[in-house]
Amino acid sequence: AILTIIGASSTLGRILGGRVADRIRSGFKVYFSSLFLCGIGILVLGMLPSRFALKAIAAGWFGLFAGSFIATETVVAADLFGTDVIGTASGMLYFGVAIGLLAGPVIAGAMLDAGMSDSEVFGVSAGNFLTIQDRLRCWCDLPR
């Protein structure tokens, strides 16, 4: 049920994120704000007690902003690298995401096997998410 909530709210986030980026004319702002808010969602999700309603709200939050940053990835790639190489830039962007999607569950499983609690694993994940967002923001030379 939690994954269904993430999927449904991600769909909504893709629509809303694209509309907001069009309205404010800044895919960068929507992209980096969404990354930050996803990291906060992961952190909160790990800290909540095991009540379904609370987890569902945090999952909806995460899905909404995950969808938003997915919707604006190509816009950011075009702004950074130009439209002449948008295919290559998008492919490299998705390749980088795929590395995290492949390695993340394995690393989280190893952390759990090593005796860390669910909350600690979520905390490490959120910390990584927020650190990556901050480093990308610096790399793109954006104001904080």
N, C-alpha and C positions, 0 to 999 in steps of 0.2 A: 504494500500500500504506500510506503514511503517513496519508493521509486516512481510509482504512478503520479504522486503529487509533484515530485521533482520534474518529471516529464511534462506534465500539464502546465506547470508554472513556467517551465523553460519555453514552451511554445508561446505563452503570453509574453514572456520577457523578450523573445525575439521580435515580436511585433512592436511592443512598446519601446524597446531599445532603439530600433531602427527609426521609429517616429520621433523620439526625443533627439536622436543624433541629427535627423533632418531639420528639426525645428530649431535647435541651437547651433546648427552648422558646425558641429565639432564631434567627429567620431572618436577623437582622442579622449575627450572629457568623459564621454559615455563609457568607452572601453575601460579606462583606468578606474573610474568610479565603480563600475560593475565588478572589476577584479577585486577591488578593495572590499566591497560589500559581500562578495562571495566568500572571501577569507573570513570576514566577521561571521557570516552564516555558518561556516564550518566550525569556527571556534565555539559559537553558541550551541550548535547541535551537539558537540561533544560534552559540553558542560551541563546540559539539561538532564534532569532525572528521567527515568525510563517511562515517562507518561506519553502515551501516543499523541495526544492533542498537542503537547508542547513540541514534540519531535516533528509533527506534521507542519506546524507553523514555521519552524526553522527550516525544514526541507522546502517548503514553499518559497521562503525568502531566498534560499540558496538557488533554487531552480529559476526563479524570476531573474536574478542578476546573472546567473550562468548563461541563460538564454540571451540576455542583453549583450554580454561581451562576445558571445558567438556571432551574433548578428552584425557586430561592428568590426570583427577581425579583418575582413576583406577591405573595408573602408580604410582602416588604419594601415594595412599593407600597401594600398594604393597611394596613400598620403606619404608614406615613408619611402617607397621605392619607385613610385610612378606607375602609370597604367601600362607602359610598354612591357613591363616584366611582371604584371599582376599574377599570371599563372604560376611562374616560378616562385614569386614571393609568397603567394598563398600556400603553395605546396610545401615550402620550407617551414612556414608557420604551422601548418597542420602536422608536419613531421615532428616538430618540436613538442607539440601537444601530445602526439602519440607516444613519445618517449615517456612522458609523465604518466600517461594512462596505462602504459604497460608496466612501468617500474613501481608506481605508487602502491597498488594492491599487494605486490610481492613484498615491498619494504614494510608496509603496514602489518602484514601477516607475520613477518619476521620479528617485528617489534612486539606484537602480541605474544608470540611464542617465547620471546625473551622475558616475558613477565610484566610488560607495561600494561596499564589499564586502558580501557577504551578512551577515557577522557584524555589521557596523556598522548595517545596516538592521534586523536583529533587535534590536540593542541599543537603537536609537531607539524601536522598537515597544514593547519591554519597558519602557523608561523612561516612555513615554507611558501605558502600561497601569498602572504602579505609581503614577504621579503622579495619574491620574484616580481610582484607588482611594483614595488618601490624601485628595484633595480631597472626594470623596463622603463619606468618613468624617467629615471636619470639618463638612461641610454638615449631615450627620445628627446632629452633636453627640454622637458616640460616643466613649467612652474608647479610648485607643490600646493 
